């Protein structure tokens, strides 16, 4: 990064080279067309410059062959770019199942990071090389956007919902984190660093003793503090459905719909509990909108995801 | 025909007085009122741009405070888009030329035309009031819930200004559509219309279908902000992404409101400076309509990383790619028009050549952003800033300047300084590229938009950009000087200084109040340049006059 005019950011993730290739492909195609158009226009301007004040141009009206040529070629090229871009996007939207999960919450004007074992950081994110990392993003206030140019990834943090992104870091080093969506006075100060470490260094960093309570344990504590356990019990006469093994299962709702209990469903059922009520239960749960912060919500959901029990019949009844 | 343009009474001469101008129903005078007003806003928007480029000379935020900087880029965007670019070509050149190109006396609804100018002025005064009261800091995009809940600035008044100005745009579009349908001169069939009229027709469709949506969106925003209705803020049950959908449903087509008229101007200019029929007339005409229609179906490409569904993103990506096709069709047809033309080296050609280069780069860089995977890296970075400035400044403003130079003798009856105009075109072209090309690289390096300070490694490119902006500023100041000078001391313009075809060149410069002395009957297609002798039947431009 010491050259005065670098053309690429550091290449530090598994997707970066592919992103650069697509960028270069479109850049080369564009350069070709810019040169062709510029050459034609300049050449015609010189070659056919007016030599006599009364002169007019040749009586030419068009050519169907040429029209088809410059319709079909741009069409084909643009479709190649579409397919290439869509493929890349799909892969960047599908985190591997074994990815390490990290929660990130944006708030004016900082990034709050929460690792699975409970370590928290502000404006810093430590990750190991070679391991896929899935980030679940939330926002406490306005829309932010979590971008890491060295990894070529970015995702908006939208209040009221969670979004996800993922990457696999490939090169040790310290790279920028930027907020890319304008969020107020210190938008330009909402920056941080992602620190990519070797697996060993990462273990050492983890063992730094800074964490005593894991995210799941924090979630369990909240579950009790908020008295969730008084209704959501395993007994069959409980006022709320049991939450064991809920994550990833299919839930039958009162209105006849079936939904998969993913993170968004869990989040919504806590914040706005009347939205999707499980069949066989009354809509008596209070909404926790405004009572639980995004971070606590992420801990609660981490706890719910960890709730495993002996195999049971399908949820919902 | 004898060159007696100066002796006769033109639309500029009577009736006299300020009141006669402020209450005029003459489309040409209203065009001039618009020209003066948008020039004022261009200067205001340019001052904010100057502040931005000065701040970004150094990595530290040391010139403006963060809040002031945020207000600067917001006001730059609001003023340039709503009060300069959107009305620029339609309300000035469109207003002036559409009735003349249709061979008629005025627009279909002259009073509504005047009303549209007043609405624009009221909206503009609201924007100026926002400035006086300390500005607004949401970005011109007004994203919620920042704009509805968090911002402490004059969001409601700014939104109201854009809301009111929007109605001026709707009325103008409505007036143009009715005029083109109902008021064409006998013999002026659709396929004899100049391509500028086709482009303005397509633009008008976008104006009347798209603008009501921004009006609704801004109304909802104002309702949430002032009355606390829960529409976009999740804390009250709203959805912030809904705002983005509504906003871009208008604001993406608005890009075509800005560039389609520029494309129309370019078709006229290329034919005029080459004295040749536009190559592939019907392809150029229909590509305008294609862009207008496809342009309504691409808004979601602004939301690829906003939590929009991946499948919705796919559809928006492929439709966005399709815009490349009619844009390429136009570009190649313009280039082909110059083939075997008689290309003048007078000043309008300089703007044409500049436009072709900049617009081509602007259009092609849109492909990077339409490819949804690559957009993840480029979204909300300086790449986007560079791309849309290439389209809006390199495309729309280059075309506007080219059109202004081409039709200035017609509009004012005066000739301006040719060397000055060429110098301006060259400075704008060079300054523009130096300002905005480095921003493509900055964007891929990752520099986010709307940053008041930035890491040191981005400084070199930002310094280049600011240096370019100072050249660009000189390029834009020059026309202010030589155009003003031409009004005072400029040589009188003949009816047809370029020896070009088109109804506007058959009437005097400046035209009489009712445009033509006799009723117009059209018997030939547009751009009907016949080989020697039959053609330029008018006096040549001073300096190389020729006899018939």
HADDOCK unambig.tbl for C-alpha pairs under 7 A between the chains (distance, minus, plus):
assign (segid A and resid 4 and name CA) (segid B and resid 460 and name CA) 6.49 0.50 0.50
assign (segid A and resid 7 and name CA) (segid B and resid 441 and name CA) 6.04 0.50 0.50
assign (segid A and resid 7 and name CA) (segid B and resid 445 and name CA) 6.85 0.50 0.50
assign (segid A and resid 8 and name CA) (segid B and resid 444 and name CA) 6.55 0.50 0.50
assign (segid A and resid 8 and name CA) (segid B and resid 445 and name CA) 5.49 0.50 0.50
assign (segid A and resid 9 and name CA) (segid B and resid 445 and name CA) 4.69 0.50 0.50
assign (segid A and resid 19 and name CA) (segid B and resid 374 and name CA) 6.27 0.50 0.50
assign (segid A and resid 23 and name CA) (segid B and resid 368 and name CA) 6.95 0.50 0.50
assign (segid A and resid 23 and name CA) (segid B and resid 374 and name CA) 6.90 0.50 0.50
assign (segid A and resid 26 and name CA) (segid B and resid 368 and name CA) 6.49 0.50 0.50
assign (segid A and resid 30 and name CA) (segid B and resid 364 and name CA) 5.67 0.50 0.50
assign (segid A and resid 34 and name CA) (segid B and resid 357 and name CA) 6.99 0.50 0.50
assign (segid A and resid 34 and name CA) (segid B and resid 360 and name CA) 6.20 0.50 0.50
assign (segid A and resid 34 and name CA) (segid B and resid 361 and name CA) 6.47 0.50 0.50
assign (segid A and resid 38 and name CA) (segid B and resid 357 and name CA) 6.04 0.50 0.50
assign (segid A and resid 40 and name CA) (segid B and resid 335 and name CA) 6.51 0.50 0.50
assign (segid A and resid 41 and name CA) (segid B and resid 335 and name CA) 5.68 0.50 0.50
assign (segid A and resid 41 and name CA) (segid B and resid 353 and name CA) 6.76 0.50 0.50
assign (segid A and resid 44 and name CA) (segid B and resid 338 and name CA) 5.95 0.50 0.50
assign (segid A and resid 44 and name CA) (segid B and resid 339 and name CA) 5.73 0.50 0.50
assign (segid A and resid 45 and name CA) (segid B and resid 343 and name CA) 5.90 0.50 0.50
assign (segid A and resid 48 and name CA) (segid B and resid 340 and name CA) 5.84 0.50 0.50
assign (segid A and resid 48 and name CA) (segid B and resid 341 and name CA) 5.83 0.50 0.50
assign (segid A and resid 48 and name CA) (segid B and resid 342 and name CA) 5.62 0.50 0.50
assign (segid A and resid 48 and name CA) (segid B and resid 343 and name CA) 5.76 0.50 0.50
assign (segid A and resid 49 and name CA) (segid B and resid 342 and name CA) 5.64 0.50 0.50
assign (segid A and resid 49 and name CA) (segid B and resid 343 and name CA) 4.42 0.50 0.50
assign (segid A and resid 49 and name CA) (segid B and resid 344 and name CA) 5.84 0.50 0.50
assign (segid A and resid 49 and name CA) (segid B and resid 345 and name CA) 6.97 0.50 0.50
assign (segid A and resid 50 and name CA) (segid B and resid 342 and name CA) 4.62 0.50 0.50
assign (segid A and resid 50 and name CA) (segid B and resid 343 and name CA) 4.98 0.50 0.50
assign (segid A and resid 50 and name CA) (segid B and resid 344 and name CA) 5.14 0.50 0.50
assign (segid A and resid 53 and name CA) (segid B and resid 546 and name CA) 6.88 0.50 0.50
assign (segid A and resid 54 and name CA) (segid B and resid 532 and name CA) 6.94 0.50 0.50
assign (segid A and resid 54 and name CA) (segid B and resid 536 and name CA) 6.41 0.50 0.50
assign (segid A and resid 55 and name CA) (segid B and resid 342 and name CA) 6.27 0.50 0.50
assign (segid A and resid 55 and name CA) (segid B and resid 532 and name CA) 6.32 0.50 0.50
assign (segid A and resid 56 and name CA) (segid B and resid 275 and name CA) 5.17 0.50 0.50
assign (segid A and resid 56 and name CA) (segid B and resid 276 and name CA) 6.67 0.50 0.50
assign (segid A and resid 56 and name CA) (segid B and resid 341 and name CA) 6.75 0.50 0.50
assign (segid A and resid 56 and name CA) (segid B and resid 342 and name CA) 5.26 0.50 0.50
assign (segid A and resid 56 and name CA) (segid B and resid 529 and name CA) 6.53 0.50 0.50
assign (segid A and resid 56 and name CA) (segid B and resid 531 and name CA) 6.10 0.50 0.50
assign (segid A and resid 56 and name CA) (segid B and resid 532 and name CA) 6.63 0.50 0.50
assign (segid A and resid 57 and name CA) (segid B and resid 274 and name CA) 6.37 0.50 0.50
assign (segid A and resid 57 and name CA) (segid B and resid 275 and name CA) 5.34 0.50 0.50
assign (segid A and resid 57 and name CA) (segid B and resid 276 and name CA) 4.78 0.50 0.50
assign (segid A and resid 57 and name CA) (segid B and resid 340 and name CA) 5.86 0.50 0.50
assign (segid A and resid 57 and name CA) (segid B and resid 341 and name CA) 3.80 0.50 0.50
assign (segid A and resid 57 and name CA) (segid B and resid 342 and name CA) 4.72 0.50 0.50
assign (segid A and resid 58 and name CA) (segid B and resid 276 and name CA) 6.65 0.50 0.50
assign (segid A and resid 58 and name CA) (segid B and resid 340 and name CA) 5.67 0.50 0.50
assign (segid A and resid 58 and name CA) (segid B and resid 341 and name CA) 5.98 0.50 0.50
assign (segid A and resid 60 and name CA) (segid B and resid 277 and name CA) 6.84 0.50 0.50
assign (segid A and resid 61 and name CA) (segid B and resid 277 and name CA) 6.21 0.50 0.50
assign (segid A and resid 61 and name CA) (segid B and resid 278 and name CA) 6.85 0.50 0.50
assign (segid A and resid 61 and name CA) (segid B and resid 279 and name CA) 5.20 0.50 0.50
assign (segid A and resid 61 and name CA) (segid B and resid 280 and name CA) 6.06 0.50 0.50
assign (segid A and resid 62 and name CA) (segid B and resid 279 and name CA) 4.79 0.50 0.50
assign (segid A and resid 62 and name CA) (segid B and resid 280 and name CA) 4.42 0.50 0.50
assign (segid A and resid 63 and name CA) (segid B and resid 280 and name CA) 6.83 0.50 0.50
assign (segid A and resid 67 and name CA) (segid B and resid 329 and name CA) 6.99 0.50 0.50
assign (segid A and resid 70 and name CA) (segid B and resid 328 and name CA) 6.79 0.50 0.50
assign (segid A and resid 70 and name CA) (segid B and resid 329 and name CA) 6.04 0.50 0.50
assign (segid A and resid 71 and name CA) (segid B and resid 325 and name CA) 5.80 0.50 0.50
assign (segid A and resid 71 and name CA) (segid B and resid 329 and name CA) 6.21 0.50 0.50
assign (segid A and resid 74 and name CA) (segid B and resid 324 and name CA) 6.88 0.50 0.50
assign (segid A and resid 74 and name CA) (segid B and resid 325 and name CA) 5.84 0.50 0.50
assign (segid A and resid 75 and name CA) (segid B and resid 322 and name CA) 6.93 0.50 0.50
assign (segid A and resid 75 and name CA) (segid B and resid 325 and name CA) 5.88 0.50 0.50
assign (segid A and resid 78 and name CA) (segid B and resid 321 and name CA) 5.62 0.50 0.50
assign (segid A and resid 81 and name CA) (segid B and resid 371 and name CA) 6.00 0.50 0.50
assign (segid A and resid 82 and name CA) (segid B and resid 317 and name CA) 6.73 0.50 0.50
assign (segid A and resid 82 and name CA) (segid B and resid 318 and name CA) 6.05 0.50 0.50
assign (segid A and resid 82 and name CA) (segid B and resid 321 and name CA) 6.91 0.50 0.50
assign (segid A and resid 82 and name CA) (segid B and resid 371 and name CA) 5.30 0.50 0.50
assign (segid A and resid 85 and name CA) (segid B and resid 371 and name CA) 4.48 0.50 0.50
assign (segid A and resid 85 and name CA) (segid B and resid 372 and name CA) 5.09 0.50 0.50
assign (segid A and resid 85 and name CA) (segid B and resid 373 and name CA) 4.37 0.50 0.50
assign (segid A and resid 85 and name CA) (segid B and resid 374 and name CA) 6.10 0.50 0.50
assign (segid A and resid 86 and name CA) (segid B and resid 314 and name CA) 6.68 0.50 0.50
assign (segid A and resid 86 and name CA) (segid B and resid 371 and name CA) 6.77 0.50 0.50
assign (segid A and resid 86 and name CA) (segid B and resid 372 and name CA) 5.74 0.50 0.50
assign (segid A and resid 86 and name CA) (segid B and resid 373 and name CA) 5.82 0.50 0.50
assign (segid A and resid 88 and name CA) (segid B and resid 373 and name CA) 4.85 0.50 0.50
assign (segid A and resid 89 and name CA) (segid B and resid 372 and name CA) 5.99 0.50 0.50
assign (segid A and resid 89 and name CA) (segid B and resid 373 and name CA) 4.02 0.50 0.50
assign (segid A and resid 142 and name CA) (segid B and resid 145 and name CA) 5.48 0.50 0.50
assign (segid A and resid 142 and name CA) (segid B and resid 146 and name CA) 5.35 0.50 0.50
assign (segid A and resid 149 and name CA) (segid B and resid 377 and name CA) 6.73 0.50 0.50
assign (segid A and resid 149 and name CA) (segid B and resid 445 and name CA) 6.71 0.50 0.50
assign (segid A and resid 149 and name CA) (segid B and resid 446 and name CA) 5.10 0.50 0.50
assign (segid A and resid 152 and name CA) (segid B and resid 377 and name CA) 4.80 0.50 0.50
assign (segid A and resid 153 and name CA) (segid B and resid 376 and name CA) 5.95 0.50 0.50
assign (segid A and resid 153 and name CA) (segid B and resid 377 and name CA) 5.72 0.50 0.50
assign (segid A and resid 154 and name CA) (segid B and resid 376 and name CA) 5.72 0.50 0.50
assign (segid A and resid 154 and name CA) (segid B and resid 377 and name CA) 6.55 0.50 0.50
assign (segid A and resid 155 and name CA) (segid B and resid 305 and name CA) 5.16 0.50 0.50
assign (segid A and resid 155 and name CA) (segid B and resid 306 and name CA) 6.82 0.50 0.50
assign (segid A and resid 156 and name CA) (segid B and resid 305 and name CA) 5.81 0.50 0.50
assign (segid A and resid 156 and name CA) (segid B and resid 306 and name CA) 5.17 0.50 0.50
assign (segid A and resid 159 and name CA) (segid B and resid 234 and name CA) 6.50 0.50 0.50
assign (segid A and resid 160 and name CA) (segid B and resid 234 and name CA) 5.06 0.50 0.50
assign (segid A and resid 163 and name CA) (segid B and resid 307 and name CA) 6.20 0.50 0.50
assign (segid A and resid 180 and name CA) (segid B and resid 380 and name CA) 5.67 0.50 0.50
assign (segid A and resid 180 and name CA) (segid B and resid 448 and name CA) 5.32 0.50 0.50
assign (segid A and resid 180 and name CA) (segid B and resid 449 and name CA) 6.75 0.50 0.50
assign (segid A and resid 181 and name CA) (segid B and resid 380 and name CA) 6.68 0.50 0.50
assign (segid A and resid 182 and name CA) (segid B and resid 450 and name CA) 6.56 0.50 0.50
assign (segid A and resid 183 and name CA) (segid B and resid 146 and name CA) 6.64 0.50 0.50
assign (segid A and resid 185 and name CA) (segid B and resid 66 and name CA) 5.73 0.50 0.50
assign (segid A and resid 185 and name CA) (segid B and resid 67 and name CA) 5.32 0.50 0.50
assign (segid A and resid 186 and name CA) (segid B and resid 66 and name CA) 6.65 0.50 0.50
assign (segid A and resid 187 and name CA) (segid B and resid 451 and name CA) 6.86 0.50 0.50
assign (segid A and resid 188 and name CA) (segid B and resid 451 and name CA) 4.71 0.50 0.50
assign (segid A and resid 188 and name CA) (segid B and resid 452 and name CA) 5.74 0.50 0.50
assign (segid A and resid 188 and name CA) (segid B and resid 453 and name CA) 5.96 0.50 0.50
